[in-house]
Amino acid sequence: MRSVLNLLILFVLASGLTRSAVGADPFNQDPGPDGIVSIEAENFDKNTPQGDHLWEFNTTPTGFSADGFMRSVPASGSINDSDYVTNAPRLDTKSTS
């Protein structure tokens, strides 16, 4: 289960994903030599649920770095290890280079 959750988190981050900035301007890539784009997951543009699974904004437990964090719910123990694009909930974020 942990590896599936790690893959989902990686998918979310790799897809340029991030809550309250819905419809905001795209994030811009740093013009420096490393070209870093750092995005908090709760700053997403679109939250797409799949079935009864979705990403939910939370503020507990504490210890996060921004206003809160995103949690994939429900934590039912189900494993979805194929066709993530159509079977997993996702957060989309706009970014430019």
N, C-alpha and C positions, 0 to 999 in steps of 0.2 A: 504494500500500500504506500509506503514511504517513497519508493522509487517512482510510482505513478504520480504522486503529489509533486515530487521534484521535477518530473518531466512536464507536468502541467505548469508549474511555476516558470520553468525554463521557457516553455512555449509562450507564456504570457509575456515574459521579459523580451524574448527574442523577436516577438512580433511587434515590438515597440508599444507595449501596452501600458496603459495607466488610466477620479470621481468628480469632483466638483468642477472640473474644467471642461465639462461637456460643451461642445461647440466652440471651444477656445481656439486661438491660433495654434498652429503646429509647434512642437518643440523643435528648436534649432540645434544642429550639430555644432559642437565647439570647433572653431576654425583652427585651433592649435594642432600640433603634430599628432596627438593621440586621437582626435576626432571623437571625443566622448559625448554621449547623450545619456544623461541620468534622469530617470523619470520615476516618481513615486506611483505605485500601482493605483492608489486612490484618485489619481488625476486622469482617469480614463475619459475617452470621448464616447464610447459605446459599450454597454454591458449586454452581452448576448447570452441568455440562458439556453440550456438544452434540456428539455423535459423538466423534471423537478430539480435539476442541478443549476446553481447560479452562483455568481460572486456577490458577496454581501459586505457592506462597510461595517466595521466594528471598532470599538474603542476599548474593549476589555478582552483579554488581560492587557495591562499596560506594558510599556517597554518599547514601543514603536518610535520611529524617528520623526514622524510628521503628525497630522491631525488624527490619524487612525490607521487602519490596515484593511486589506481585502481578504476575505476568507471564502473558500469554496464550500458551499453547503448544499444539501445536507451531508454530514460526515457519516454516511451510512455503511462505509466499508466496501461499497461496490468498486470494482476495478474496471476501468475502461482503457484498454491498452492498444486500441487500434482506431484508425480513422478519427483522430482527434479533432479535425476541423469540423466534422459534422456531429460528433458525439460528445464533445466536451464544451462546457460553458467557457466563454472567453471575454476578455476586456481588450478593446481596441483603442489605440492612441495614435494621433497623427504626429509625424515627425518629418523634418526636411533635412537635407544635407547641404 
